[in-house]
Amino acid sequence: MSDHFEKLRQPQEEFERKMELCYQLKNIISKHNPTWLFNVVPTGSTVTGLATKDSDLDVAIHIPQAAKIVQEKYPEHHESSKIILWREMQLEILQIVRLILEKDEQIRYRINWEKGVQLVQAQIQILKIETTDRIECDISVVMEPFLSSMHNSFMIRHFVHYALVLLVIHFLQCGTYPPILPNLAKLYRNDNFIAMSDREYPEVLDFGASLPRALPEIHLNRASVAQLFLEFLHYYLRFDFQLNYISMRDATVLKRSVFKNH
């Protein structure tokens, strides 16, 4: 798996082009809006070191000044009303950025106008662009403090993806029979082979290392991918998250009441 990722890893040259695009966006927007107090922040896999070749670039325009304006202009409004006003202001900012991309000669040449510039209005409003050197860029606007803001598309997207991966792993260990995935942490608990927690981990992490001993032999699960998908949906349809929680370490389902007592 590690070797496969290394083959697909984002080249340094591509990373530098993406950073240069962020720098150019900041300068161009500042030129047309000198009173804005903002920053252009690259997020997502591009800056976490997990990007692959030709992956897209997530960019957040961090402008807490806009939220401050809403607070000062509408101090008596309920928080739910302010959220609507913030979204309207986010949309206005993205529309201004789109006009700048269309009109400014310094950056206009970098945009692939055959693909166009698209404003996607969903839970998170995003301006989607593609450059002539094939950088696909999703631009969002962040008004609240950057690190805590759930308007940051990178944070939402990666939290959801991570949670889904855990749900799939648990299902393949516990939700189908015979199980398809083993619980390596349980099988090799005392073999210094796999991380048990953020404080218990092997002295050397070797993705190519052999298992300390063979996995237990079990019957083969012959269900098709389609059958497993239906089982997955049925399993979590019946799963009561209010009463139970999933222990990934022990590959089991535990009662929340028991957890509270401990």
Backbone as CSV, one residue per row, in Angstrom:
resi,resn,N_x,N_y,N_z,CA_x,CA_y,CA_z,C_x,C_y,C_z
1,MET,0.831,-1.194,0.000,0.000,0.000,0.000,0.872,1.254,0.000
2,SER,1.920,1.201,0.827,2.832,2.346,0.898,3.532,2.571,-0.434
3,ASP,3.977,1.470,-1.072,4.645,1.593,-2.371,3.708,2.149,-3.427
4,HIS,2.447,1.703,-3.376,1.454,2.180,-4.344,1.250,3.686,-4.198
5,PHE,1.167,4.169,-2.937,0.982,5.603,-2.717,2.186,6.392,-3.209
6,GLU,3.385,5.868,-2.951,4.600,6.578,-3.373,4.637,6.764,-4.891
7,LYS,4.105,5.781,-5.620,4.077,5.896,-7.087,3.110,6.983,-7.541
8,LEU,2.048,7.195,-6.764,1.011,8.150,-7.151,1.154,9.502,-6.449
9,ARG,2.134,9.643,-5.578,2.268,10.862,-4.772,2.393,12.105,-5.644
10,GLN,1.815,13.211,-5.173,1.897,14.493,-5.881,3.357,14.926,-6.037
11,PRO,3.810,15.204,-7.263,5.188,15.657,-7.461,5.418,17.032,-6.819
12,GLN,6.649,17.302,-6.426,6.979,18.578,-5.809,6.674,19.742,-6.746
13,GLU,6.915,19.541,-8.034,6.658,20.595,-9.023,5.183,20.967,-9.056
14,GLU,4.306,19.973,-8.928,2.863,20.239,-8.919,2.474,20.989,-7.651
15,PHE,3.043,20.579,-6.517,2.780,21.269,-5.252,3.170,22.747,-5.352
16,GLU,4.324,23.026,-5.948,4.798,24.411,-6.062,3.889,25.230,-6.975
17,ARG,3.360,24.614,-8.045,2.421,25.335,-8.917,1.141,25.687,-8.170
18,LYS,0.680,24.786,-7.322,-0.530,25.049,-6.543,-0.304,26.187,-5.546
19,MET,0.858,26.174,-4.887,1.152,27.241,-3.938,1.292,28.588,-4.655
20,GLU,1.854,28.562,-5.844,2.003,29.793,-6.628,0.638,30.336,-7.042
21,LEU,-0.317,29.428,-7.343,-1.671,29.851,-7.687,-2.327,30.532,-6.487
22,CYS,-2.161,29.977,-5.286,-2.715,30.605,-4.072,-2.129,32.002,-3.880
23,TYR,-0.824,32.115,-4.076,-0.150,33.406,-3.922,-0.695,34.417,-4.934
24,GLN,-0.901,33.968,-6.166,-1.412,34.854,-7.210,-2.851,35.266,-6.910
25,LEU,-3.685,34.325,-6.448,-5.066,34.651,-6.090,-5.102,35.720,-5.006
26,LYS,-4.268,35.562,-3.989,-4.238,36.538,-2.893,-3.883,37.935,-3.426
27,ASN,-2.849,38.021,-4.269,-2.403,39.318,-4.777,-3.445,39.979,-5.672
28,ILE,-4.078,39.182,-6.525,-5.061,39.734,-7.469,-6.301,40.224,-6.723
29,ILE,-6.789,39.420,-5.763,-7.968,39.830,-4.997,-7.659,41.083,-4.183
30,SER,-6.475,41.140,-3.594,-6.073,42.322,-2.811,-6.001,43.571,-3.680
31,LYS,-5.527,43.411,-4.907,-5.402,44.559,-5.817,-6.765,45.197,-6.073
32,HIS,-7.795,44.370,-6.238,-9.126,44.894,-6.548,-9.931,45.241,-5.296
33,ASN,-9.528,44.702,-4.147,-10.260,44.954,-2.893,-9.258,45.286,-1.790
34,PRO,-8.637,46.446,-1.854,-7.564,46.783,-0.901,-8.027,46.901,0.545
35,THR,-9.327,47.051,0.788,-9.814,47.184,2.169,-10.121,45.834,2.814
36,TRP,-10.099,44.766,2.032,-10.382,43.457,2.593,-9.229,43.003,3.481
37,LEU,-9.548,42.481,4.649,-8.557,41.863,5.524,-8.765,40.355,5.450
38,PHE,-7.938,39.682,4.690,-8.182,38.268,4.427,-6.867,37.555,4.123
39,ASN,-6.973,36.249,4.025,-5.840,35.438,3.583,-6.375,34.308,2.714
40,VAL,-5.546,33.829,1.800,-5.896,32.683,0.959,-5.118,31.486,1.491
41,VAL,-5.847,30.485,1.993,-5.217,29.374,2.703,-5.443,28.059,1.954
42,PRO,-4.381,27.409,1.491,-4.541,26.077,0.898,-4.852,25.062,1.976
43,THR,-5.768,24.150,1.708,-6.143,23.131,2.695,-6.167,21.774,2.005
44,GLY,-6.633,20.773,2.728,-6.829,19.458,2.142,-5.539,18.675,1.956
45,SER,-5.625,17.644,1.141,-4.501,16.720,0.973,-3.260,17.392,0.401
46,THR,-3.438,18.509,-0.318,-2.288,19.214,-0.894,-1.294,19.617,0.174
47,VAL,-1.790,20.010,1.334,-0.887,20.482,2.390,-0.710,19.472,3.523
48,THR,-1.417,18.346,3.485,-1.210,17.322,4.511,-0.177,16.292,4.079
49,GLY,0.274,16.381,2.817,1.252,15.419,2.317,0.630,14.154,1.775
50,LEU,-0.698,14.112,1.668,-1.385,12.899,1.198,-1.949,13.047,-0.208
51,ALA,-1.580,14.126,-0.905,-2.128,14.364,-2.251,-1.485,13.427,-3.265
52,THR,-2.281,13.020,-4.243,-1.765,12.241,-5.362,-1.661,13.137,-6.594
53,LYS,-1.006,12.622,-7.605,-0.790,13.401,-8.831,-2.127,13.825,-9.430
54,ASP,-2.224,15.093,-9.817,-3.414,15.676,-10.453,-4.621,15.746,-9.522
55,SER,-4.410,15.646,-8.208,-5.536,15.832,-7.282,-5.909,17.307,-7.234
56,ASP,-7.132,17.583,-6.791,-7.583,18.969,-6.792,-6.993,19.750,-5.620
57,LEU,-7.167,21.049,-5.671,-6.653,21.953,-4.643,-7.826,22.618,-3.942
58,ASP,-7.918,22.447,-2.622,-8.939,23.132,-1.822,-8.343,24.419,-1.275
59,VAL,-9.044,25.533,-1.508,-8.556,26.839,-1.066,-9.646,27.519,-0.242
60,ALA,-9.276,28.033,0.918,-10.216,28.785,1.748,-9.800,30.246,1.779
61,ILE,-10.748,31.124,1.455,-10.530,32.560,1.637,-10.962,32.872,3.070
62,HIS,-10.000,33.081,3.942,-10.278,33.317,5.354,-10.481,34.801,5.578
63,ILE,-11.725,35.198,5.853,-12.042,36.628,5.965,-12.959,36.861,7.169
64,PRO,-12.426,36.789,8.397,-13.242,37.009,9.600,-13.869,38.395,9.639
65,GLN,-13.305,39.332,8.881,-13.846,40.698,8.802,-15.313,40.669,8.381
66,ALA,-15.682,39.752,7.474,-17.061,39.698,6.972,-18.034,39.320,8.079
67,ALA,-17.661,38.334,8.905,-18.535,37.947,10.014,-18.678,39.092,11.020
68,LYS,-17.598,39.835,11.218,-17.636,40.971,12.145,-18.618,42.030,11.654
69,ILE,-18.640,42.243,10.340,-19.572,43.222,9.758,-21.013,42.803,10.023
70,VAL,-21.298,41.501,9.850,-22.652,40.998,10.107,-23.017,41.203,11.571
71,GLN,-22.085,40.889,12.478,-22.347,41.037,13.910,-22.653,42.493,14.274
72,GLU,-21.864,43.414,13.707,-22.044,44.825,14.038,-23.294,45.413,13.399
73,LYS,-23.620,44.928,12.194,-24.759,45.473,11.465,-26.085,44.932,11.984
74,TYR,-26.067,43.668,12.445,-27.306,43.041,12.911,-27.101,42.444,14.303
75,PRO,-26.811,43.264,15.312,-26.516,42.732,16.653,-27.696,42.038,17.315
76,GLU,-28.912,42.423,16.945,-30.098,41.874,17.601,-30.617,40.612,16.923
77,HIS,-30.067,40.276,15.770,-30.568,39.112,15.040,-30.241,37.815,15.787
78,HIS,-31.139,36.832,15.645,-30.906,35.498,16.192,-29.766,34.834,15.425
79,GLU,-29.072,33.885,16.087,-27.919,33.229,15.452,-28.302,32.548,14.148
80,SER,-29.491,31.947,14.077,-29.910,31.270,12.844,-30.051,32.274,11.698
81,SER,-30.530,33.485,12.020,-30.646,34.535,10.997,-29.272,35.001,10.549
82,LYS,-28.333,35.080,11.501,-26.979,35.506,11.152,-26.296,34.507,10.233
83,ILE,-26.578,33.229,10.443,-25.989,32.197,9.568,-26.445,32.410,8.133
84,ILE,-27.727,32.740,7.951,-28.250,33.018,6.607,-27.555,34.240,6.015
85,LEU,-27.379,35.274,6.827,-26.695,36.483,6.356,-25.243,36.200,6.017
86,TRP,-24.577,35.352,6.818,-23.193,34.983,6.523,-23.104,34.250,5.186
87,ARG,-24.052,33.334,4.956,-24.042,32.587,3.685,-24.240,33.530,2.504
88,GLU,-25.119,34.522,2.674,-25.336,35.495,1.596,-24.063,36.281,1.327
89,MET,-23.348,36.640,2.391,-22.108,37.389,2.216,-21.022,36.510,1.592
90,GLN,-20.985,35.248,1.975,-20.041,34.308,1.359,-20.279,34.225,-0.147
91,LEU,-21.552,34.138,-0.510,-21.909,34.070,-1.924,-21.477,35.337,-2.656
92,GLU,-21.694,36.495,-2.038,-21.280,37.763,-2.657,-19.771,37.803,-2.877
93,ILE,-19.015,37.321,-1.881,-17.550,37.320,-1.996,-17.105,36.416,-3.144
94,LEU,-17.704,35.239,-3.249,-17.342,34.322,-4.330,-17.712,34.897,-5.695
95,GLN,-18.837,35.600,-5.772,-19.220,36.234,-7.037,-18.233,37.335,-7.417
96,ILE,-17.749,38.077,-6.436,-16.734,39.104,-6.702,-15.453,38.452,-7.208
97,VAL,-15.053,37.351,-6.584,-13.842,36.635,-7.018,-14.004,36.138,-8.447
98,ARG,-15.187,35.628,-8.769,-15.431,35.149,-10.139,-15.292,36.290,-11.149
99,LEU,-15.832,37.463,-10.831,-15.696,38.625,-11.726,-14.234,39.020,-11.901
100,ILE,-13.466,38.945,-10.820,-12.038,39.279,-10.910,-11.332,38.313,-11.847
101,LEU,-11.646,37.020,-11.724,-11.026,36.020,-12.598,-11.373,36.266,-14.059
102,GLU,-12.585,36.741,-14.306,-13.033,36.975,-15.674,-12.422,38.236,-16.277
103,LYS,-12.159,39.257,-15.447,-11.776,40.569,-15.973,-10.281,40.872,-15.871
104,ASP,-9.615,40.364,-14.852,-8.227,40.761,-14.625,-7.284,40.029,-15.586
105,GLU,-6.528,40.804,-16.351,-5.665,40.224,-17.377,-4.512,39.426,-16.781
106,GLN,-4.108,39.738,-15.536,-2.986,39.042,-14.922,-3.295,37.575,-14.622
107,ILE,-4.574,37.281,-14.368,-4.913,35.905,-14.024,-5.865,35.262,-15.026
108,ARG,-6.510,36.067,-15.834,-7.471,35.544,-16.800,-6.853,34.481,-17.705
109,TYR,-5.612,34.689,-18.089,-4.961,33.757,-19.022,-4.725,32.390,-18.400
110,ARG,-4.733,32.307,-17.057,-4.454,31.037,-16.380,-5.689,30.143,-16.265
111,ILE,-6.868,30.722,-16.527,-8.104,29.959,-16.342,-8.477,29.235,-17.635
112,ASN,-8.875,27.986,-17.505,-9.356,27.218,-18.647,-10.827,27.577,-18.866
113,TRP,-11.066,28.521,-19.765,-12.424,29.029,-19.949,-13.318,28.060,-20.709
114,GLU,-12.730,27.049,-21.334,-13.553,26.010,-21.961,-14.282,25.206,-20.879
115,LYS,-13.606,24.982,-19.761,-14.254,24.298,-18.634,-15.142,25.264,-17.853
116,GLY,-14.803,26.558,-17.913,-15.626,27.567,-17.251,-15.326,27.704,-15.775
117,VAL,-16.013,28.653,-15.151,-15.927,28.891,-13.716,-17.322,28.667,-13.149
118,GLN,-17.454,27.709,-12.240,-18.777,27.313,-11.755,-18.935,27.658,-10.282
119,LEU,-20.067,28.237,-9.961,-20.391,28.544,-8.570,-21.390,27.499,-8.091
120,VAL,-20.950,26.647,-7.186,-21.781,25.552,-6.694,-22.373,25.960,-5.351
121,GLN,-23.692,26.016,-5.284,-24.370,26.409,-4.046,-24.960,25.160,-3.397
122,ALA,-24.313,24.737,-2.324,-24.773,23.574,-1.571,-24.590,23.882,-0.093
123,GLN,-24.347,22.855,0.725,-24.109,23.101,2.148,-22.922,24.045,2.319
124,ILE,-21.922,23.851,1.473,-20.772,24.748,1.431,-20.727,25.338,0.033
125,GLN,-20.710,26.662,-0.068,-20.686,27.317,-1.373,-19.252,27.340,-1.896
126,ILE,-19.083,26.865,-3.120,-17.743,26.677,-3.673,-17.676,27.267,-5.073
127,LEU,-16.578,27.935,-5.353,-16.269,28.400,-6.702,-15.274,27.418,-7.292
128,LYS,-15.698,26.709,-8.342,-14.852,25.681,-8.958,-14.192,26.252,-10.215
129,ILE,-12.863,26.165,-10.271,-12.145,26.623,-11.456,-11.126,25.568,-11.866
130,GLU,-10.688,25.661,-13.106,-9.585,24.815,-13.573,-8.620,25.693,-14.355
131,THR,-7.339,25.550,-14.075,-6.334,26.371,-14.745,-5.889,25.707,-16.038
132,THR,-5.201,26.468,-16.853,-4.711,25.933,-18.128,-3.645,24.867,-17.926
133,ASP,-2.995,24.863,-16.743,-2.030,23.796,-16.459,-2.666,22.698,-15.603
134,ARG,-3.990,22.582,-15.686,-4.765,21.453,-15.171,-4.780,21.357,-13.648
135,ILE,-4.846,22.468,-12.982,-5.095,22.460,-11.540,-6.576,22.703,-11.320
136,GLU,-7.269,21.720,-10.775,-8.670,21.899,-10.419,-8.723,22.474,-9.002
137,CYS,-9.402,23.599,-8.863,-9.360,24.350,-7.611,-10.779,24.624,-7.102
138,ASP,-11.026,24.265,-5.844,-12.304,24.552,-5.190,-12.076,25.661,-4.164
139,ILE,-12.706,26.819,-4.381,-12.507,27.976,-3.514,-13.751,28.159,-2.637
140,SER,-13.555,28.192,-1.326,-14.651,28.466,-0.395,-14.277,29.679,0.448
141,VAL,-15.262,30.184,1.194,-15.050,31.364,2.036,-15.264,30.973,3.491
142,VAL,-14.307,31.305,4.319,-14.368,30.997,5.745,-14.397,32.304,6.512
143,MET,-15.432,32.496,7.327,-15.561,33.747,8.076,-15.220,33.570,9.552
144,GLU,-15.543,32.406,10.123,-15.254,32.165,11.525,-13.770,31.833,11.677
145,PRO,-13.258,31.745,12.928,-11.856,31.358,13.118,-11.553,30.076,12.364
146,PHE,-10.496,30.111,11.610,-10.241,29.075,10.609,-10.187,27.666,11.188
147,LEU,-9.466,27.470,12.251,-9.246,26.117,12.748,-10.506,25.493,13.312
148,SER,-11.453,26.302,13.795,-12.660,25.746,14.389,-13.850,25.788,13.446
149,SER,-13.674,26.353,12.262,-14.816,26.550,11.379,-15.186,25.283,10.633
150,MET,-16.442,24.879,10.741,-16.887,23.722,9.986,-17.361,24.108,8.589
151,HIS,-17.156,25.388,8.216,-17.396,25.775,6.829,-16.201,25.404,5.964
152,ASN,-15.139,24.974,6.573,-13.947,24.568,5.838,-14.224,23.221,5.176
153,SER,-14.300,23.195,3.870,-14.702,21.981,3.159,-13.756,20.831,3.423
154,PHE,-12.483,21.127,3.612,-11.517,20.067,3.877,-11.861,19.334,5.166
155,MET,-12.181,20.091,6.224,-12.451,19.470,7.510,-13.692,18.601,7.441
156,ILE,-14.750,19.092,6.821,-15.991,18.327,6.721,-15.767,17.078,5.873
157,ARG,-15.175,17.272,4.711,-15.018,16.161,3.772,-14.191,15.032,4.374
158,HIS,-13.088,15.390,5.030,-12.203,14.356,5.528,-12.734,13.707,6.798
159,PHE,-13.481,14.440,7.599,-14.120,13.808,8.747,-15.139,12.783,8.272
160,VAL,-15.955,13.131,7.287,-16.971,12.218,6.763,-16.319,10.996,6.141
161,HIS,-15.266,11.188,5.340,-14.591,10.068,4.704,-13.993,9.133,5.755
162,TYR,-13.361,9.692,6.780,-12.737,8.877,7.819,-13.799,8.062,8.558
163,ALA,-14.913,8.697,8.899,-15.989,7.999,9.603,-16.547,6.865,8.752
164,LEU,-16.695,7.103,7.454,-17.223,6.068,6.557,-16.268,4.880,6.473
165,VAL,-14.971,5.156,6.426,-13.970,4.075,6.395,-14.105,3.209,7.646
166,LEU,-14.264,3.842,8.807,-14.407,3.083,10.055,-15.675,2.232,10.040
167,LEU,-16.755,2.779,9.499,-18.003,2.015,9.416,-17.843,0.792,8.517
168,VAL,-17.148,0.969,7.404,-16.933,-0.156,6.476,-16.061,-1.223,7.141
169,ILE,-14.972,-0.798,7.805,-14.082,-1.756,8.467,-14.853,-2.551,9.528
170,HIS,-15.632,-1.849,10.349,-16.395,-2.553,11.390,-17.371,-3.549,10.770
171,PHE,-18.050,-3.152,9.705,-19.001,-4.071,9.064,-18.292,-5.323,8.560
172,LEU,-17.130,-5.147,7.933,-16.414,-6.301,7.379,-15.815,-7.182,8.471
173,GLN,-15.670,-6.632,9.677,-15.178,-7.436,10.800,-16.307,-8.076,11.594
174,CYS,-17.424,-7.356,11.727,-18.470,-7.806,12.651,-19.863,-7.910,12.041
175,GLY,-20.098,-7.228,10.932,-21.455,-7.132,10.415,-21.824,-8.166,9.388
176,THR,-20.855,-8.916,8.893,-21.132,-9.968,7.914,-20.498,-11.263,8.399
177,TYR,-21.054,-12.389,7.964,-20.523,-13.685,8.404,-20.399,-14.631,7.215
178,PRO,-19.253,-15.319,7.129,-18.044,-15.186,7.947,-17.400,-13.808,7.778
179,PRO,-16.691,-13.319,8.798,-16.051,-12.005,8.688,-15.024,-11.983,7.572
180,ILE,-14.843,-10.807,6.980,-13.915,-10.676,5.854,-12.581,-10.083,6.297
181,LEU,-12.617,-9.158,7.249,-11.382,-8.542,7.748,-11.068,-9.039,9.148
182,PRO,-9.799,-9.335,9.434,-9.407,-9.702,10.792,-9.151,-8.453,11.633
183,ASN,-9.167,-8.610,12.945,-8.776,-7.538,13.855,-7.320,-7.780,14.247
184,LEU,-6.397,-7.159,13.513,-4.970,-7.400,13.736,-4.538,-6.953,15.127
185,ALA,-5.149,-5.879,15.629,-4.769,-5.387,16.947,-5.063,-6.427,18.029
186,LYS,-6.117,-7.204,17.823,-6.480,-8.222,18.805,-5.646,-9.488,18.617
187,LEU,-5.441,-9.879,17.376,-4.711,-11.107,17.082,-3.238,-11.014,17.465
188,TYR,-2.655,-9.821,17.274,-1.214,-9.667,17.518,-0.960,-8.636,18.612
189,ARG,-1.796,-8.700,19.662,-1.755,-7.699,20.728,-0.383,-7.599,21.394
190,ASN,0.286,-8.712,21.637,1.545,-8.706,22.382,2.761,-8.978,21.501
191,ASP,2.630,-8.709,20.203,3.716,-9.039,19.278,4.504,-7.832,18.789
192,ASN,4.260,-6.642,19.356,4.971,-5.432,18.937,4.892,-5.257,17.416
193,PHE,3.688,-5.503,16.880,3.518,-5.512,15.426,2.645,-4.374,14.920
194,ILE,1.655,-3.985,15.716,0.692,-2.993,15.250,0.408,-1.999,16.378
195,ALA,0.094,-0.754,16.006,-0.198,0.270,17.006,-1.471,-0.093,17.769
196,MET,-1.386,-0.045,19.095,-2.546,-0.338,19.934,-3.246,0.937,20.376
197,SER,-2.501,2.041,20.431,-3.043,3.340,20.817,-2.018,4.387,20.428
198,ASP,-2.277,5.648,20.811,-1.312,6.692,20.497,-0.070,6.615,21.389
199,ARG,-0.079,5.700,22.379,1.080,5.522,23.254,1.720,4.161,23.107
200,GLU,1.010,3.218,22.506,1.536,1.870,22.303,1.657,1.600,20.811
201,TYR,2.874,1.510,20.335,3.088,1.294,18.904,4.443,0.614,18.701
202,PRO,4.637,-0.047,17.546,5.887,-0.772,17.295,7.087,0.170,17.261
203,GLU,8.244,-0.379,17.608,9.473,0.407,17.537,9.795,0.774,16.093
204,VAL,9.481,-0.139,15.159,9.710,0.104,13.734,8.420,-0.192,12.978
205,LEU,7.972,0.761,12.162,6.760,0.556,11.363,7.169,0.132,9.955
206,ASP,6.906,-1.128,9.634,7.321,-1.693,8.350,6.082,-2.213,7.627
207,PHE,5.634,-1.484,6.586,4.435,-1.891,5.860,4.632,-3.209,5.115
208,GLY,5.879,-3.569,4.858,6.152,-4.797,4.115,6.432,-5.995,5.000
209,ALA,6.356,-5.815,6.313,6.687,-6.908,7.240,5.657,-8.022,7.158
210,SER,6.129,-9.253,7.357,5.227,-10.403,7.389,4.473,-10.426,8.709
211,LEU,3.340,-11.089,8.727,2.581,-11.250,9.956,3.378,-12.111,10.930
212,PRO,3.286,-11.834,12.229,4.040,-12.647,13.207,3.714,-14.131,13.115
213,ARG,2.483,-14.444,12.772,2.067,-15.833,12.559,0.824,-15.814,11.673
214,ALA,0.501,-16.961,11.152,-0.596,-17.041,10.188,-1.928,-16.648,10.824
215,LEU,-2.804,-16.078,10.003,-4.150,-15.748,10.461,-4.944,-17.025,10.715
216,PRO,-5.888,-16.991,11.643,-6.739,-18.178,11.872,-7.507,-18.527,10.600
217,GLU,-7.696,-19.793,10.375,-8.440,-20.248,9.203,-9.943,-20.198,9.496
218,ILE,-10.683,-19.554,8.617,-12.138,-19.485,8.753,-12.755,-19.766,7.385
219,HIS,-14.055,-19.983,7.367,-14.747,-20.201,6.105,-14.700,-18.922,5.260
220,LEU,-14.635,-19.085,3.961,-14.588,-17.953,3.050,-15.978,-17.347,2.885
221,ASN,-16.053,-16.032,2.961,-17.322,-15.328,2.706,-17.479,-15.182,1.192
222,ARG,-18.481,-15.839,0.642,-18.658,-15.875,-0.810,-19.695,-14.873,-1.312
223,ALA,-20.092,-13.928,-0.473,-21.073,-12.921,-0.892,-20.467,-12.002,-1.948
224,SER,-21.277,-11.595,-2.906,-20.821,-10.653,-3.930,-20.743,-9.242,-3.327
225,VAL,-20.107,-8.336,-4.051,-20.006,-6.953,-3.595,-21.410,-6.351,-3.438
226,ALA,-22.305,-6.685,-4.376,-23.679,-6.175,-4.310,-24.382,-6.672,-3.052
227,GLN,-24.205,-7.968,-2.731,-24.820,-8.521,-1.524,-24.261,-7.851,-0.272
228,LEU,-22.933,-7.656,-0.251,-22.301,-7.025,0.907,-22.786,-5.593,1.092
229,PHE,-22.998,-4.907,-0.018,-23.474,-3.524,0.069,-24.870,-3.483,0.688
230,LEU,-25.754,-4.402,0.272,-27.097,-4.450,0.845,-27.042,-4.833,2.333
231,GLU,-26.152,-5.772,2.679,-25.970,-6.142,4.081,-25.481,-4.944,4.900
232,PHE,-24.563,-4.177,4.318,-24.017,-2.985,4.975,-25.134,-1.994,5.310
233,LEU,-25.991,-1.720,4.315,-27.102,-0.795,4.532,-28.055,-1.328,5.593
234,HIS,-28.369,-2.623,5.518,-29.297,-3.225,6.476,-28.714,-3.200,7.887
235,TYR,-27.418,-3.468,8.006,-26.755,-3.514,9.316,-26.856,-2.164,10.020
236,TYR,-26.541,-1.088,9.291,-26.552,0.224,9.934,-27.953,0.833,10.011
237,LEU,-28.881,0.318,9.216,-30.269,0.734,9.362,-30.804,0.285,10.720
238,ARG,-30.352,-0.887,11.166,-30.829,-1.457,12.422,-29.936,-1.089,13.613
239,PHE,-28.800,-0.476,13.340,-27.848,-0.157,14.409,-28.360,1.037,15.225
240,ASP,-28.433,0.886,16.538,-28.933,1.951,17.422,-27.733,2.724,17.983
241,PHE,-27.400,3.842,17.341,-26.258,4.636,17.783,-26.547,5.373,19.088
242,GLN,-27.819,5.491,19.458,-28.157,6.131,20.726,-27.778,5.239,21.907
243,LEU,-27.932,3.927,21.733,-27.679,2.993,22.828,-26.293,2.354,22.756
244,ASN,-25.753,2.215,21.548,-24.511,1.463,21.359,-23.441,2.298,20.678
245,TYR,-22.212,1.844,20.795,-21.118,2.448,20.035,-20.179,1.346,19.562
246,ILE,-19.358,1.666,18.571,-18.452,0.693,17.970,-17.061,0.859,18.567
247,SER,-16.495,-0.225,19.055,-15.109,-0.231,19.520,-14.239,-0.803,18.410
248,MET,-13.472,0.066,17.739,-12.614,-0.412,16.666,-11.464,-1.243,17.234
249,ARG,-10.990,-0.889,18.429,-9.858,-1.609,19.027,-10.215,-3.060,19.318
250,ASP,-11.450,-3.287,19.829,-11.861,-4.640,20.198,-12.725,-5.306,19.137
251,ALA,-13.032,-4.578,18.054,-13.877,-5.126,16.986,-15.175,-5.686,17.563
252,THR,-15.907,-4.829,18.240,-17.164,-5.270,18.854,-18.085,-4.070,19.039
253,VAL,-19.317,-4.346,19.433,-20.301,-3.312,19.745,-20.499,-3.289,21.254
254,LEU,-20.407,-2.110,21.851,-20.544,-1.976,23.306,-21.700,-1.037,23.648
255,LYS,-22.243,-1.216,24.830,-23.334,-0.365,25.322,-22.763,0.965,25.815
256,ARG,-23.414,2.057,25.455,-22.965,3.367,25.941,-23.116,3.463,27.461
257,SER,-24.102,2.794,28.021,-24.307,2.821,29.483,-23.124,2.197,30.202
258,VAL,-22.551,1.139,29.615,-21.379,0.483,30.211,-20.186,1.409,30.145
259,PHE,-20.042,2.106,29.012,-18.930,3.061,28.835,-19.000,4.170,29.886
260,LYS,-20.203,4.673,30.153,-20.371,5.745,31.136,-19.994,5.270,32.532
261,ASN,-20.321,4.010,32.850,-20.023,3.472,34.175,-18.534,3.310,34.411
262,HIS,-17.765,3.198,33.306,-16.319,3.060,33.420,-15.629,4.411,33.352
